Amino acid sequence: MELTIYNSIIHGNLSPRNGQIPVNYSEIAHLLNNNLNTLPEIEKQLKQVLGKNNQVNFDADTPVNIAQFLSNSNYTSIEVDYFPPDIALLMPSPQTPVQRFYYFIITTEAKRIKLRLLQSVEVLKDDVCAKQEITNVLKLLSRYAKNIQEHTQPNPIFDFLLSQIVKLYFEITLIFDVLLSETDFISFSDFYSLRLNRQVDKQEIAAYHKALHIHQAQQLIADSTTASNLLLQLYEDLEATPTDNTLIVVICALENAVFLQTENSAIPGFSEIADSNFAKSLLKDKKQLFNQRLNAISNAREALAFIEDTVESLPDFLATKAPVTSLLASSVARQLQNWLTEQKEIYKNNAAQIFVPTVPTNGTRTSKPKPAQQKISIQKQKSIAQKHIAYLSGYNRKNERIMSDEDFARLVSSIYSLIDTGIMPHNIQPISQTGTTNEFLRYTFYLIHKELYSTRPIRPEWIDLLHAIFVQFKDVERETTRKKFSTKPSYYDEDIREIGKQKKM
């Protein structure tokens, strides 16, 4: 494979030494904003941008399947990462039309080279031939880097090309690592000293290591037994670049793979496990299963022990620093850890309301043993909620319907779901307006919360549900609702009684 465009920029008629704008610039300027992803599109656009005087015969690089002529041919397919390797070296932005022209050609050609190599591996279907093709490209890139360093005058375009060559060289080594050995290419640090005549700096080596770790993490999803050490390296990468969303997604996906492995569950492909909806669904299922098991326990000590045992069974990702931990919102193990800690505090602080002693203490005189009482059942909790919201299905003082039967049914369904799972239900269909005030709705939710869980701490899910299901809360801050949660509206009890008496005219 010949890298004709790069060779022409360094040694041929595409040299930027004269600094003149291409004669066809006005015709092709609009094309320089395009970000193409397929090989045919890229090759077509490069021909348009280069113009008639700088045409490249891309067909000369078209690979041919020769496996049929070989005996004992071995073929290794290349699995392209969900997040392809991207080494984030510092790349300046173009400042002039000339730079814009060259920067587009250089970056688009880099993309073309990677796609052409992937095509070659697939067409050749022979590891020896494919490896030869890849190493030939690496040798050319290495030679061009040395040529630029030794034989060109300082120029922003050559500087950009040099950075792009380094970036491309090592992205190729990551993409095709299953076909290459360490002796087939120059190491990252040695490339700088041998080809660029300088030492690699901290930002450059950090960018390479981050790309390497992201690539390795995606390869380890299906086999996460060696993930712990890699996670520590990824945490360090994230601490250095906390705004890298790709890195955040990869870390959460790998942590979720480790979590599934501890659960002896099947680990899906990376594209699925990296989807935030996968984590939300998995977290919801785990919370629901936990609540089902917890609801079967009638003793406070046993409940607390069950919560602690569940926490202990989670993978330990607590070595990360607080700023990093806060970014990993799609890590199921971390979210379960936080939620279970909250449940533990609720049970510790409200055990007296949730449970009663089942056996009198030895030596205590009692006139009559108290019968054992069970924790409030799910069905009883629903009955309590139904009692408090019943008035919303009636008529207000103006003899107007407070809400329709359909809206009331949706409200009941949402509250029941929250009681069942302990988390906000998905796909809530909001109620646009009611015939009562925000204060009445807020206090009604407070009464349900008080009777089910006591008043401390306030479970934020109930505040969230109140705001999600009633559109009339759209201009109210959640913090305001929390602070006023227990504030009783004037004449609340009297109005509720009157509502119960109202009948449709």
C-alpha positions in Angstrom: 0.0 0.0 0.0 1.5 3.3 -1.1 0.8 6.5 0.9 0.8 8.7 -2.2 -0.9 11.8 -0.6 1.5 12.0 2.3 4.5 11.4 0.0 3.3 14.1 -2.3 2.9 16.6 0.6 6.5 15.9 1.8 8.3 15.4 -1.5 6.0 16.1 -4.4 3.6 18.6 -6.0 1.4 18.9 -2.9 4.2 20.5 -0.9 2.9 23.5 1.1 6.2 25.4 0.8 4.8 28.1 -1.5 1.8 28.8 0.9 -0.6 29.5 -1.9 -4.3 28.8 -1.8 -5.3 26.0 -4.2 -6.8 27.4 -7.4 -10.0 25.5 -6.9 -10.4 26.5 -3.2 -13.7 28.4 -3.7 -15.2 25.3 -5.4 -14.2 22.8 -2.7 -14.3 24.9 0.5 -17.7 23.6 1.5 -16.4 20.0 1.3 -13.8 20.6 4.0 -16.5 20.5 6.7 -17.6 17.0 5.9 -16.9 14.1 8.2 -17.2 10.9 6.2 -17.0 7.4 7.5 -17.0 5.0 4.6 -14.1 4.2 2.3 -15.9 5.0 -1.0 -17.2 8.3 0.3 -13.7 9.3 1.6 -11.9 8.4 -1.6 -14.5 10.2 -3.8 -14.2 13.4 -1.7 -10.4 13.3 -1.6 -10.4 13.3 -5.4 -12.8 16.2 -5.5 -10.7 18.3 -3.0 -7.4 17.4 -4.7 -8.6 18.4 -8.1 -7.6 17.3 -11.6 -3.9 18.2 -11.2 -3.3 16.1 -8.1 -5.3 12.9 -8.8 -4.5 9.8 -6.9 -5.2 6.3 -8.2 -6.7 4.7 -5.1 -7.6 1.6 -7.1 -3.9 0.7 -7.1 -4.2 -0.1 -3.4 -7.1 -2.4 -3.9 -6.3 -5.7 -2.1 -6.7 -9.1 -3.8 -7.6 -12.4 -2.2 -4.7 -14.7 -2.7 -5.6 -17.2 0.0 -6.8 -19.7 -2.6 -3.2 -20.0 -3.9 -1.7 -20.6 -0.5 -1.6 -23.7 1.6 -2.3 -23.8 5.3 -3.4 -20.2 5.3 -4.3 -18.7 8.7 -6.9 -15.9 8.9 -7.6 -13.7 12.0 -10.6 -11.4 11.7 -10.2 -7.9 13.1 -12.9 -6.9 15.6 -13.2 -3.1 15.4 -13.7 -1.5 18.8 -17.0 0.2 19.6 -14.8 3.2 20.4 -12.0 2.9 17.8 -8.6 4.0 19.1 -8.2 7.7 19.2 -4.9 9.1 20.6 -5.7 12.6 21.7 -2.5 14.3 20.8 -2.5 18.1 20.8 -3.6 19.2 17.3 -3.8 22.9 16.4 -6.8 24.3 14.6 -6.4 25.6 11.0 -5.9 29.4 11.0 -5.9 30.1 7.2 -7.6 28.7 4.1 -4.3 27.0 3.1 -4.1 25.2 6.5 -7.8 24.3 6.3 -7.2 22.7 3.0 -4.2 20.7 4.1 -5.6 19.7 7.5 -8.6 18.2 5.8 -6.5 16.2 3.4 -4.1 15.0 6.1 -6.9 13.9 8.6 -9.1 12.4 5.9 -6.2 10.4 4.4 -5.4 9.0 7.9 -9.0 7.8 8.1 -8.7 6.3 4.6 -5.5 4.4 5.4 -7.1 2.7 8.5 -10.2 1.7 6.5 -8.1 0.5 3.6 -6.0 -1.7 5.9 -9.2 -3.1 7.5 -10.4 -3.9 4.1 -7.1 -5.5 3.1 -7.2 -7.9 6.1 -10.7 -8.9 5.3 -10.0 -9.5 1.6 -6.6 -11.1 1.9 -7.8 -13.6 4.5 -4.2 -14.6 5.3 -2.4 -13.4 8.5 1.1 -13.4 6.9 0.1 -11.2 4.0 -2.1 -9.0 6.1 0.7 -8.4 8.6 3.1 -7.6 5.7 0.7 -5.0 4.4 0.3 -3.4 7.9 4.0 -3.4 8.7 4.8 -1.8 5.3 2.5 1.1 6.1 4.1 1.5 9.5 7.5 1.6 7.9 6.4 4.2 5.5 4.9 6.4 8.2 8.1 6.0 10.3 10.2 7.1 7.3 8.0 10.1 6.5 8.2 11.2 10.1 12.0 11.1 9.9 11.9 12.9 6.5 9.8 15.8 7.9 12.0 16.1 11.0 15.3 16.2 9.1 14.5 17.7 5.7 11.8 20.3 6.0 11.8 23.8 7.3 9.5 24.8 10.2 5.9 25.0 8.8 2.5 24.6 10.6 1.3 22.2 7.9 4.4 19.9 8.3 4.0 20.1 12.1 0.4 19.0 11.8 1.3 16.2 9.4 4.0 15.0 11.7 1.6 14.9 14.7 -1.0 13.1 12.5 1.6 10.5 11.4 2.5 9.7 15.1 -1.2 9.5 15.9 -2.0 7.3 12.9 1.1 5.0 13.5 0.0 4.0 17.0 -3.7 3.9 16.3 -2.8 1.3 13.6 -0.8 -0.7 16.2 -3.8 -0.8 18.5 -6.4 -1.7 15.8 -4.3 -4.6 14.5 -2.6 -5.7 17.7 -3.8 -9.3 17.3 -1.7 -9.5 14.1 1.4 -7.6 15.4 4.1 -8.4 17.9 6.1 -5.8 19.8 9.0 -6.2 17.4 6.9 -5.2 14.4 6.8 -1.5 15.4 8.7 1.1 17.4 7.5 1.8 20.9 5.8 5.1 21.6 8.7 6.6 23.6 11.3 5.3 21.2 9.4 6.8 18.2 9.9 10.3 19.6 13.5 9.8 20.4 14.5 7.9 17.2 12.2 9.7 14.7 11.5 13.1 16.2 14.8 13.6 18.0 13.2 14.6 21.3 11.8 13.0 24.4 8.0 12.4 24.6 6.3 14.7 27.1 3.9 13.7 29.8 0.8 14.8 28.0 1.7 12.8 24.9 2.5 9.6 26.8 -0.7 10.1 28.9 -2.8 10.4 25.7 -1.3 7.2 24.3 -1.8 5.2 27.5 -5.4 6.4 27.8 -6.1 5.2 24.2 -4.4 1.9 25.0 -6.4 1.4 28.2 -9.7 2.2 26.5 -8.8 -0.4 23.7 -7.8 -3.0 26.3 -11.0 -2.4 28.3 -13.2 -3.1 25.3 -11.3 -6.3 24.7 -11.7 -7.4 28.3 -15.5 -7.0 28.5 -16.1 -10.7 27.8 -13.2 -11.8 30.1 -13.1 -9.4 33.0 -10.9 -11.6 35.3 -7.9 -9.3 34.8 -9.9 -6.1 34.9 -8.9 -4.9 38.4 -5.5 -3.6 37.5 -6.8 -2.1 34.3 -9.5 -0.3 36.2 -6.9 1.4 38.4 -5.1 2.7 35.3 -8.4 3.9 33.9 -9.3 5.7 37.1 -5.9 7.6 36.8 -6.7 8.4 33.2 -10.1 9.8 34.3 -8.6 11.8 37.1 -6.4 13.5 34.6 -9.2 14.0 32.0 -12.5 14.1 33.9 -14.4 15.5 30.9 -13.7 12.5 28.6 -17.1 11.0 28.2 -15.8 8.0 26.2 -13.5 7.1 29.1 -16.4 7.4 31.6 -18.6 5.1 29.5 -15.8 2.5 29.1 -15.1 2.5 32.9 -18.7 2.0 33.7 -19.1 -0.7 31.2 -16.1 -2.6 32.5 -17.3 -2.2 36.1 -20.7 -3.5 35.1 -19.0 -6.5 33.4 -17.1 -7.2 36.7 -20.4 -6.9 38.6 -22.2 -9.3 36.3 -19.3 -11.7 36.6 -19.6 -11.7 40.4 -23.3 -12.5 39.9 -22.5 -15.3 37.6 -24.6 -13.6 34.9 -24.0 -13.6 31.2 -22.0 -10.6 30.0 -23.4 -9.0 26.8 -21.4 -7.3 24.0 -19.8 -4.0 24.6 -22.3 -1.9 22.6 -25.1 -3.2 24.9 -23.3 -3.0 28.2 -22.1 0.5 27.4 -25.7 1.7 26.9 -26.9 3.8 29.9 -30.4 2.2 29.5 -28.8 -1.2 30.1 -27.4 0.0 33.5 -30.7 1.6 34.4 -32.7 -1.6 33.6 -30.2 -3.8 35.5 -30.2 -1.5 38.5 -34.0 -1.5 38.6 -34.1 -5.3 38.5 -31.6 -5.6 41.3 -33.5 -3.1 43.5 -36.7 -4.9 42.9 -35.2 -8.3 43.7 -33.6 -6.9 46.8 -36.9 -5.4 48.0 -38.7 -8.6 47.5 -36.2 -10.5 49.6 -36.2 -7.8 52.3 -40.0 -7.7 52.5 -39.9 -11.3 53.6 -37.9 -10.5 56.7 -39.8 -9.5 59.8 -36.9 -8.9 62.2 -34.9 -5.7 62.3 -31.6 -7.4 63.1 -32.0 -9.9 60.2 -32.9 -7.0 57.9 -29.8 -5.1 58.7 -27.7 -8.2 58.4 -29.2 -8.9 55.0 -28.4 -5.4 53.8 -24.8 -5.6 55.1 -24.3 -9.0 53.4 -25.6 -7.6 50.1 -23.2 -4.7 50.3 -20.3 -7.1 51.1 -21.1 -9.2 48.0 -20.6 -6.2 45.7 -17.3 -5.7 43.9 -15.1 -3.2 45.7 -14.5 -0.2 43.5 -14.0 2.2 46.5 -10.3 2.9 45.8 -11.2 5.7 43.4 -11.1 9.3 44.6 -14.3 11.2 45.2 -14.2 13.5 42.1 -13.8 10.4 39.9 -16.4 8.4 41.7 -19.0 11.1 41.2 -18.6 10.8 37.4 -19.4 7.0 37.3 -23.2 7.3 37.4 -23.8 4.3 35.1 -21.9 1.9 37.3 -24.5 -0.5 38.7 -22.4 -1.7 41.6 -21.6 1.9 42.7 -25.3 2.9 42.5 -26.4 -0.2 44.4 -23.7 0.6 47.0 -25.1 4.1 47.6 -28.7 2.9 47.6 -28.1 0.1 50.0 -26.2 2.5 52.3 -29.3 4.7 52.3 -31.5 1.7 53.1 -29.3 0.7 55.9 -29.6 4.1 57.5 -33.4 4.1 57.1 -33.6 0.7 58.8 -31.3 1.8 61.6 -33.0 5.0 62.3 -36.6 3.8 61.9 -36.5 0.2 63.1 -39.0 1.0 65.9 -41.6 2.1 63.3 -40.9 -0.7 60.9 -40.4 -3.6 63.3 -41.4 -4.5 66.9 -39.6 -7.1 69.2 -40.7 -10.6 68.5 -39.5 -12.1 71.9 -39.5 -10.3 75.3 -36.1 -9.7 76.9 -35.2 -12.3 79.6 -36.0 -11.1 83.1 -38.5 -8.4 81.9 -41.8 -8.6 83.6 -44.7 -8.4 81.3 -48.3 -8.8 82.2 -49.1 -10.3 78.9 -46.8 -11.3 76.0 -47.4 -9.1 72.9 -48.1 -10.9 69.7 -45.4 -10.7 67.1 -46.1 -8.0 64.5 -44.9 -8.1 61.0 -43.4 -5.3 59.0 -46.0 -3.4 57.0 -46.8 -5.6 54.0 -46.6 -4.2 50.4 -50.4 -4.6 50.1 -51.0 -2.8 53.4 -48.6 0.0 52.2 -50.7 0.3 49.0 -53.9 0.5 51.0 -52.5 3.3 53.1 -51.5 5.2 50.0 -55.0 4.6 48.5 -56.6 6.0 51.6 -54.7 9.3 51.4 -55.2 9.9 47.7 -58.9 8.8 47.5 -60.2 12.3 47.7 -58.4 13.1 44.4 -60.9 10.9 42.5 -63.8 13.2 43.8 -65.0 16.8 43.4 -63.6 20.0 44.9 -65.6 22.7 46.7 -66.6 24.2 43.3 -68.1 20.8 42.4 -65.4 20.3 39.7 -63.8 17.0 39.1 -60.3 17.0 40.6 -58.9 14.6 38.0 -60.3 12.2 35.5 -60.6 8.5 36.1 -57.7 7.9 33.7 -55.4 10.4 35.5 -56.3 8.9 38.9 -55.6 5.4 37.6 -52.2 6.6 36.4 -51.4 8.2 39.7 -52.4 5.0 41.6 -50.3 2.9 39.2 -47.2 5.1 39.7 -47.4 5.2 43.5 -47.9 1.4 43.6 -44.8 1.0 41.4 -42.8 3.2 43.7 -43.9 1.2 46.7 -43.1 -2.1 44.9 -39.6 -1.2 43.7 -38.4 1.7 45.8 -37.4 3.6 42.6 -39.1 6.0 40.3 -41.2 4.2 37.6 -40.2 4.7 34.0 -42.2 6.3 31.3 -44.5 8.3 33.5 -47.3 10.0 31.6 -47.7 13.4 33.4 -51.1 14.7 34.6 -51.5 18.1 33.0 -53.7 19.8 35.6 -55.8 19.0 38.7 -58.6 20.7 40.5 -56.6 21.1 43.7 -53.5 23.0 44.8 -49.8 22.2 44.9 -50.0 22.5 48.7 -52.7 19.8 49.0 -50.9 17.4 46.6 -47.6 17.9 48.4 -49.0 17.4 51.9 -50.9 14.3 50.7 -47.7 12.7 49.6 -46.1 13.7 52.9 -48.9 11.9 54.8 -48.3 8.7 52.8 -44.5 9.0 53.3 -45.0 9.6 57.0 -47.2 6.6 57.6 -45.1 4.3 55.4 -41.5 5.3 56.4 -41.8 8.0 59.2 -40.6 11.5 58.5 -36.8 11.1 58.6 -35.0 10.8 56.3 -37.2 12.0 53.4 -37.0 9.6 50.5 -36.2 11.7 47.5 -38.0 9.3 45.2 -41.3 10.6 46.5 -40.4 14.2 45.8 -39.3 13.1 42.3 -42.5 11.3 41.7 -44.6 14.3 42.8 -42.8 16.6 40.4 -42.8 14.0 37.5 -46.4 13.2 37.6 -48.0 16.6 38.2 -47.2 19.2 35.5 -48.3 22.0 37.9 -45.1 21.5 39.8 -42.9 22.4 36.8 -42.0 25.8 38.1 -41.3 24.6 41.7 -37.9 23.7 42.9 -37.5 20.2 44.3 -35.6 21.7 47.3 -38.6 24.0 48.0 -40.9 21.0 48.0 -38.6 19.1 50.3 -38.4 22.0 52.8 -42.2 22.5 52.8 -43.0 18.7 52.6 -44.6 18.6 56.1 -46.2 22.0 56.0 -50.0 21.5 56.4 -52.2 23.7 54.2 -54.8 25.7 56.0 -58.1 23.9 56.4 -56.7 20.7 54.9 -58.7 18.4 57.1 -61.9 20.4 56.7 -61.5 20.5 52.9 -60.8 16.8 52.6 -64.0 16.1 54.5 -66.0 18.5 52.4 -64.6 17.0 49.2 -65.8 13.6 50.4 -69.3 15.0 50.6 -69.3 16.7 47.2 -71.3 15.1 44.5 -71.5 15.9 40.9 -74.4 18.2 40.0 
